[in-house]
Amino acid sequence: MSRFSQVSTRLMTAWLLAASLLIGTSSAAAQSLPVQVSVSGKTATASIGLPGQPMADMTLTFSDARNLKASNLGISAQLVSVTDPDLLSRLSDPQLVQLLSTLPLLITVEPPAASGLSLDRTVRVEVHTHALPYSAGSPFRLFKAPQGGMFRDITDEIAPGSVRARGTTSGFSQFLVLADLRETGTVITEKFDWLRARVNGLPSSVKAGYAANLDAAEAACAAGNHADALVALDTIRANASAHAGNELSQTWNAGDAETAVNQAGGLMAGVATLRYSIEFLRDYGQ
């Protein structure tokens, strides 16, 4: 058996059979799954799969949102082929960032432009599934990509029950739970680069302060001083929260590209996932 325990044969067979019946063939590269969405307050929940036999649940918890309705979220889900060349080409290293045969699930959140849905700052995303086993130090991660674009790790927590993959985002598009076997240092470098690109796009009136804190976090991390790195990142997050809606833009609107400018939300989300990787390095090493 591989390092990943298999979901029960009975459940996987049922999911695959149900999907194939829905579209009339079991040989399609991607098979649509039913999705039931409900909204309560600032939280939306999507149950993916047949009633009573879901493959996964997605929960979206908004910092703030307008026109938040089930019909406005545009959530869909598909079973995908783990050998799909188009999907594999969207992974940075398919040998180390792996699609899971136990959860070959692509979730798309694409609110229609006419819905009027908008969000401020961030959304906490959770994908919960019993198809994967939880263990401390698990390599499972939550990845996100714009439509047709490259997937990147946005994980800020992997929690039990069986697996709850959580991340923070400042906008929407597509999500996968993957196994990331890269060295943690490589992941951290990638996340520092992503966050630095966000800082470089900030207004000149505040850019220097964010850049200085990011430099401090990167230097501390490189020196193995994880505590100081986390403190510097927390300062970035606190400043982004304080500047949101003033010096920094903070809104994402339905119809915007996934890369649309939500400066405060992007910084806060980038810090959340970078913190997770630094803590993982501290606790588990490379």
Secondary structure, 3 states (H helix, E strand, C coil): CCCCCCCCHHHHHHHHHHHHHHHCCCCCCEEEECEEEEEECCEEEEEEEECCEEEEEEEEEEEEEECCCHHHCCEEEEEECCCCHHHHCCCCCCCCEECCCCCCEEEEECCCHHHCCEEEEEEEEEEEECCCCCCCCCCEEEEEECCCCCCEECEEEEEECCEEEEEEECCCCEEEEEEECCCHHHHHHHHHHHHHHHHHCCCHHHHHHHHHHHHHHHHHHHCCCHHHHHHHHHHHHHHHHHHECCCECCEEECCCCCCCCCHHHHHHHHHHHHHHHHHHHHHHCC
